[in-house]
Amino acid sequence: MSYRASLLLLVVVSLVGIVVSSAWRASSGALFDQVGSSILTGVVIFGGGMASFFLRKQRESRDCSDASDSVEAHAAKDAQAKVFFDGIVGGAAIAAVVGILGLSIHPSIPLLVWIAALVIDFWIRFAIGKRQLVAANEE
């Protein structure tokens, strides 16, 4: 199965899952709110994670970027190391700021924003590192 077909299948299955879960929620009452919501959330998170993992593995094997000596592998390791340091230092700084200022927001909001920032940080560092490695290999 090609990468585009896999991606299309993921989108179709996700849309069907949303429609089915919406219909189930509309037809059931309070029991869904207690048990079904937690189960559905777990299924969506697990399914999305597994689907993204298999799509990434399929893309990597197609592009031969899964080899340990590939440019992508080196760029990813370098970006992961830098983002790990950013995560430790930035996480401690955010915890200190939230603790000292005593913000009246839920603690999960700064955490979710920080996680999103780390993901964006990784992909920016990965793109820059990959571009630098490709340019160095071409010389």
Buried (B, 14 or more C-beta within 10 A) or exposed (E): EEEEEBBEEBEEEBEEBEEEBEEEBEEEEEEBEEEBEEEBEEEBEEBEEEBEEEBEEBBBEEEEBBEEEBBBBBBBEBBEEBBEEBBEEBBEEBBEEBEEEEEEEEEEEBBEEBEEBBEEBBEEBBEEBBEEBEEEEEE
